[in-house]
Amino acid sequence: MNGQLSSSDGQSQPLRLGTRRSALAMAQSGMVARTVERVTGRPVELVEITTYGDTSREALAQIGGTGVFVSALRDALLEGRIDLAVHSLKDLPTAAPEGLLLAVVPEREDSRDALIARDGLSLTELVEKLAGHTARIGTGSPRRMAQLNAWAKARGVELETVPIRGNVDTRIGYVGSGELDAVVLAAAGLNRLGRSAEITELLDPELMLPAPGQGALAVECVSPELAAVLGELDHLPTRVAVAAERALLARLEAGCSAPVAALATWQGTELRLEGVVGTVDGATLLKKTANGPLVLDETAERQAVALGHALAERLLDAGAANLMGERAR
């Protein structure tokens, strides 16, 4: 195959790329569209699709968490209304519907979480400045709440995590209006929107381990021919790393409504996987790490999955099942 993908009638018909309507999703999809045009030789048009997660104002834990930003795009793929779809990989359920192919996992952006706080403060500076008062930090993520609350308890400082929803402008606006002292967002999204200058601290993974797949994108399609051509855009080290993180998540049977975090990083030829399970109030936080030597070949993804499952078992043995209730049994 020469890297060019012709339409069935021989004309360069546009490929229809499904995307959510948010500014961040459009920015991400625009990036992917340009690379798809390069490798396929076909124009790409963005097809905006509204998902349930975009329209509901309920907390993610109440509406089902993982999948609420994905299902409508997947339906459009399976029904032939679009040719490919772009997702934030952390939004993907760990089980894919039959007939869909995870064609591309591009190279990962920054996986860390970012603090945007009043007066340009770091997290430590914020709680010190508000000594005697409770710092109010907004996030829609139980994972972030668990780790922020654990950090505060360990240091004996006052901190309140406030559930929020909305796009990036809405969330950052809570800080500008004084309603909140800070918000926590994914650094990757801010970078892709050109808003990294507003970050007041990039949170160290030792303090705030990210969501499985955070910072990575996923491109799904139905056509094996299209998937084969798009394979040029795949970044194997990223695909393998997120496979380990998602395998841990799958074994724990947890969605983003559960406080679960995971990050796999390459250290030479070893993949280091860290996992966290806790309670939202931060009273208990279990952390475990596993390392596995991996060769980046056709077996690497399978080995990464095994590493994720093994670390999940260690977390379950350490009491994760009790923390997560029936979800992990």
N, C-alpha and C positions, 0 to 999 in steps of 0.2 A: 504493500500500500504506500502511495507516494505522499501521504499526509494531507491530500486534498479529498474532500468528501463531496461528491456530486449528488444532486437531487435525482429522483427517479426519472424525471423527464429531461435530464441533461442540462437544465437551467440552474443558475445560482439562486435558488429560492432561499429566502431568509430562514435561518434556524430560529425557532421561537423559544426564548429563554424565560421561564417563569420565575418571578421574584415577588417577595412581599413589597408593600407600598412604602414602607418607612424609608426615611432618608438614608439610614445605615444600610438597609437591605439593597436599596437602589445603588448606592456607592459600591458595595461589594459586587453586585451583579454586573455593574458597568465594567469593573476591573476584569471580571471573568469573561464578559462578552468580548472584550478586545483581544484577549488571548485565544479565545475560541475562533474568532474571525481569522486570526493569524494562522492557526494550525489547520483549519478546515477549508480556508479559501472561500467561505460563505459568509454573507452578511448575517448579523444577529440582531433580532429585534426583541426588546424587553416586553414581556407580557405581565402586567401587574395583577396580582391575585391577592385578595383579602383573606386572611386566615382567621380562625376563631380567636386565636390569641391576640390578634390586632383589634378586634371589636369588643371583646369582653373587658370590663373594668375590674373584675374580681381578681383576687390574689391567685398567683399561679398554682399554689397548693390546693386551692379550691376548685380550679377548672381542669386539673389533671396534669399540670406541669408539662413534662416531655411530650411532644407531639402536637401541641395546640398551635404551633407556628408552622407545622409541616404538612399536616393531613391534606389541606386543600391543594397544595402544590403537588403532592403525590397523586391525588385524585385526577388532577389535570393531566399529569403524565400518563397515567394508566388509561385515561379516556382519549388520549391523542390530541388534546387541545394545545399542548406544548411539547417541545422536543427534548428539553432538558430543564433542570431546575437547580437553583443555587440555594443552599442552606448554610446557616451557621451550624457547624458540626455539633456543637454542644446541644442544639435543639433536636437532633435526630434521635428517635427511639432506637434502642439497641437492636431491635428486630426489624428487618426491612420487609415490606410486603413482597409477595412473589411477583416476579416480572420486572422489578426495578434493579438497576445496576448502579453501584457506587463507582462511577467512572473515574472521578478525579478527586484526590485530596491534594490541593496545592500546598506549597511550602507555608508553614505556619507563621503567623504574625506573633507579636508579643503575647504570651499566654497569661501574663500577670493581671491582677486587678489594680485599679487606679483609684486613688482618693482625690476628690475635688472638694477642698475645704475653704471655709471663709478665711479671708486675710492671707491666703497663700500658705496656710499652715500644714505641717505634717501631722500625722495622727498623734504622736507623742506631744508635739507642741500644742495641738488643739486641746487635749485633755488637761495639760498643764495650765494653759491660759484660762480654762473654765473651771479651775480647781474650786471646789465648793458648789459647783453647779453640774448638771448632767449634760454631757455632750450628746446631741441628737444626730444620729447618722442614718441616712436613708438608703435602703436597698430592698429589692424585691426577692432576694435570694436567701432561703433558709441556710444554705451553705455559708454565705458570708456572715449572716447573723450569728451562727454558731461559733465561728472563728473570731469574730470581733468581740463577742461576749466572753469567750474563753480568755482572750488577750486582756480584756479589762479586769476580769476576776483575778488573773494571775498577778496583776499589778496593783490591785486594790483601788482602781479608779472608777469614776462614775461615767457610765455610757448607756445610752438607750438606742436600740436599733428600731427604726421606724419603717414599716412596710410601705413601699411605694411602687407604682406602675407608671407607664408612660414612656414616651420617646426620650432621646438624649436631651433635647432642649427642655422638656418638661422637668426632667430630673435635676439637671443643673440649675434650672430656674428656682428650685426650692432653696438652694443655697444663696443665690442672688437676692431673693426676697427676704431672707432671714428666717424663713420657716424652719429650715434645718441648718445645722452647723456644717454638715458635709454629706456627700453622697459617695457611694462606691460603684464604679462601672468597670467594664472590661477595657483594658488599655487598647486592645486591638481595634475595637469599634471607634474609639476616640482618634486613634491614629488614622484609620481609614476615612474618617470624616474631616481630617485636617484640624483636629481640635486638641492635639497633644499638649499644646502650650498651656491649656487650662488645668492640666494635671498638677496637683501640689505634692503628691508622693506616689511613686510606684511601690506597691506593697510587696515586700519580700515574701516568696512562697513559704518561708518558715513561719510567717505570721498568717498568711492567707493563701492556702493552696487553692488553685483554680478549679473550675468545673471540668470534668472529663471532656476533652475536645475543645476547650476554650482557646480562642485565637485561630482556630482552623476553620476552613470552609469545606463544603462537600458539594460535588456536582453529581446529580443523579440523572439517569436517562433510561430508556427502554431498549433502544436499538443497540445490539452488539457491535454493528459496524461503526456507529457513532462513538461508542465507548472505546473501541480499539484506536480510532484516530485521536480521541481526546487523551488517550493514555500518555501521550507526550508531555502533557501538563502535570502529570502525577508526580508527587515528591515522595519517594519511597520512605525516607527516614521519618517524615511526618506521618504517613499512613501507618507505619508500624508502631510509632509511639502512641498515636491515638487509639489504635487497635487494643493496646494493652490497657489503656485507661478505660475504654468502653467495655472491655471484657470484665474488668473489676466491677464496673457499674452494673453490668448485666447479671453477674453472679450474685450481687447483693440485692438484685431485683428492685432497684431504686430508681426513681425518676428525679427530676429537679425539685420535687416537693420534699425530698429527704435531704438532710444535711450531709451530703457525700461529696468529697473532693478527691481528685487524682491528677497526678502529673508524671509523665514519663519523659526523661531527658537522656540524651546520649552522652556517655562518658567514654570516648574512644569507641571500642567495639562492644561496650556493655550498655545495656538499657537499664536505667535506674528508675524504678516505679515507686512513687510515694502515694499512700492512700490515707484518707481521713474520714472517719465517721463520728458524729457527735450528736449532742442534743442542742436544740436551737438556743436554749438559755446559756449555753457554754459551760454548764456544770460538769459535763463529761466530754472529753475529746480523745478518741483513740487514733493513734498515728502508727503506721507500720510502713516499712520500706523493704523492697526486694530488688535484687540485681540479677541480671541474666546476660551472659555473653551471647551476642547474636551476630550472624553474618547476614548482610543485606542481600538475600537471594529469594527464591520463590518460597522458601520455608519460613522466612522471617516473620511474616504476619501471623502464621499459625503458632510460632514459638512465643510471640508477644501475647497472644490470647492466653496461652497456657500460663504465662507469667502473671497476667491479670487475674486469672482464676485462682492461682495459688495464693496471691496476696489477699484476695477477698476471703479465702478460707481462713487465713490467719486472723483477719479482722473479725470474722464470725466467731472463731474460737476464743478471741479476746473479749467477746461480749457485744459485738456489733448487732447481733440479732435482737438482743434485749433492748438496745437503744432505739432500734428502728421498728420495734413491734413486729407485727405479723408480716410486714413487707419483705423481711429477709428470711423468713422461715421456709 
